[in-house]
């Protein structure tokens, strides 16, 4: 059962603007070459990424790969 979101017309208080560093949708279409690696991660991290992947109908390896790709492209500039 999904939680129903209740909207109101109240002030939300102070907000912080966060710069968007995520790629444009059209930049997500092209697939880069990949290299297979073995990486030991904590059980809790894998469970977290599996939960995200399941929620969005994806694979946890893709979620981790996209996270790392976004991180490296943001800090490589």
C-alpha positions as a Markdown table, in Angstrom:
| # | Residue | x | y | z |
|---|---|---|---|---|
| 1 | Unk | 0.0 | 0.0 | 0.0 |
| 2 | Unk | 1.4 | 3.3 | -1.1 |
| 3 | Unk | 1.5 | 6.3 | 1.3 |
| 4 | Unk | -0.7 | 9.1 | 0.1 |
| 5 | Unk | 1.1 | 12.4 | -0.1 |
| 6 | Unk | -0.8 | 15.2 | 1.6 |
| 7 | Unk | 0.0 | 18.6 | 0.1 |
| 8 | Unk | -0.5 | 21.9 | 1.9 |
| 9 | Unk | -0.1 | 25.6 | 1.1 |
| 10 | Unk | 2.2 | 26.3 | 4.0 |
| 11 | Unk | 5.6 | 27.9 | 4.1 |
| 12 | Unk | 8.4 | 25.4 | 3.9 |
| 13 | Unk | 11.0 | 27.4 | 5.8 |
| 14 | Unk | 14.6 | 27.9 | 4.7 |
| 15 | Unk | 15.7 | 26.0 | 1.6 |
| 16 | Unk | 19.1 | 25.2 | 0.2 |
| 17 | Unk | 19.7 | 25.2 | -3.5 |
| 18 | Unk | 21.8 | 22.3 | -4.6 |
| 19 | Unk | 23.7 | 22.5 | -7.9 |
| 20 | Unk | 22.5 | 19.8 | -10.3 |
| 21 | Unk | 25.5 | 17.7 | -11.5 |
| 22 | Unk | 23.6 | 14.8 | -12.9 |
| 23 | Unk | 23.8 | 14.1 | -16.6 |
| 24 | Unk | 21.1 | 15.2 | -19.1 |
| 25 | Unk | 18.7 | 12.4 | -20.1 |
| 26 | Unk | 20.2 | 12.3 | -23.6 |
| 27 | Unk | 23.6 | 11.6 | -22.1 |
| 28 | Unk | 22.3 | 8.5 | -20.4 |
| 29 | Unk | 21.5 | 6.8 | -23.7 |
| 30 | Unk | 25.0 | 6.0 | -24.9 |
| 31 | Unk | 26.8 | 3.0 | -23.3 |
| 32 | Unk | 30.5 | 3.3 | -22.5 |
| 33 | Unk | 32.9 | 0.4 | -22.7 |
| 34 | Unk | 33.0 | -1.5 | -19.4 |
| 35 | Unk | 35.7 | -3.5 | -17.6 |
| 36 | Unk | 34.7 | -6.3 | -15.3 |
| 37 | Unk | 36.2 | -5.9 | -11.7 |
| 38 | Unk | 35.8 | -7.8 | -8.5 |
| 39 | Unk | 35.0 | -5.6 | -5.5 |
| 40 | Unk | 34.2 | -6.5 | -1.9 |
| 41 | Unk | 31.5 | -4.3 | -0.5 |
| 42 | Unk | 29.7 | -4.4 | 2.8 |
| 43 | Unk | 26.5 | -6.5 | 3.1 |
| 44 | Unk | 24.5 | -3.4 | 4.1 |
| 45 | Unk | 25.7 | -1.5 | 1.0 |
| 46 | Unk | 24.7 | -4.3 | -1.3 |
| 47 | Unk | 21.3 | -4.6 | 0.4 |
| 48 | Unk | 20.8 | -0.9 | 0.0 |
| 49 | Unk | 21.6 | -1.0 | -3.7 |
| 50 | Unk | 19.5 | -4.1 | -4.3 |
| 51 | Unk | 16.6 | -2.3 | -2.7 |
| 52 | Unk | 17.0 | 0.7 | -4.9 |
| 53 | Unk | 17.3 | -1.5 | -8.0 |
| 54 | Unk | 14.3 | -3.6 | -7.1 |
| 55 | Unk | 12.2 | -0.5 | -6.5 |
| 56 | Unk | 13.0 | 0.9 | -9.9 |
| 57 | Unk | 13.1 | -2.4 | -11.9 |
| 58 | Unk | 16.8 | -2.4 | -12.5 |
| 59 | Unk | 19.9 | -4.4 | -11.4 |
| 60 | Unk | 22.0 | -3.4 | -8.4 |
| 61 | Unk | 25.2 | -3.6 | -10.4 |
| 62 | Unk | 23.8 | -0.9 | -12.8 |
| 63 | Unk | 22.8 | 1.3 | -9.9 |
| 64 | Unk | 26.3 | 1.1 | -8.5 |
| 65 | Unk | 27.9 | 1.7 | -11.9 |
| 66 | Unk | 25.7 | 4.7 | -12.6 |
| 67 | Unk | 26.5 | 6.1 | -9.1 |
| 68 | Unk | 30.3 | 5.7 | -9.7 |
| 69 | Unk | 30.0 | 7.1 | -13.3 |
| 70 | Unk | 28.2 | 10.2 | -12.1 |
| 71 | Unk | 30.6 | 10.7 | -9.2 |
| 72 | Unk | 33.7 | 10.5 | -11.4 |
| 73 | Unk | 32.3 | 12.7 | -14.2 |
| 74 | Unk | 31.4 | 15.3 | -11.6 |
| 75 | Unk | 34.9 | 15.4 | -10.0 |
| 76 | Unk | 36.9 | 14.8 | -13.1 |
| 77 | Unk | 36.3 | 18.3 | -14.5 |
